Amino acid sequence: MARMRDPQRQERFERLLTQEVYRAAWNYSWRLCNRREDAEDLLQEALVHGLRKLDQLKEEATFKSWLLSIVRTRFLNGLRAQKARPQTVEEMPHLGGKAGPGSGGLSPELLTAMLKLPASQREILEMYYMDGLSMEETGQVLGIASSVVRQRLFRARRAIRKLLSDAVGAEQGDKMAKSRLSE
């Protein structure tokens, strides 16, 4: 607990925790938890843990991806404890029509298609497109190489195009995917 009271650590943490980084951490927590209260708890736990472990941050330039990896790890640890179950769009108020902080303004068709993707593909798309992380940052958060991120991103785009074309017709689905998920 003595490390938590270190004013230099606190000052450094507050300097690194910019509005953009906080917003990205909040949006990521929101999408992971699907409930505002849980997202708030997760983010608070991650921020406290990040402050406590700030000396483990190697480069300040990677603070955003470092913090998001803490959010992810805390979330996964919570899931293991709860034995989570799959959720539907209706159980996710921020994805089921109302625009929540984590929805990114996506259409209901695209959100529904994203929920049908495997979690690893959905997570890559969310980090890259919704959180605006680079391939390198996404790789840091997930603990994989950026070349693997690139490959998984390609496969996720292909899968979402297929799901959209099956759901809304080939021409319109391809158009929606290209307009939202293209580089």
Summary of the structure (lengths in Angstrom):
residues: 183
radius of gyration: 17.3
end to end distance: 45.2
largest distance: 60.5
contacts: 528
relative contact order: 0.10
helix: 75%
strand: 0%
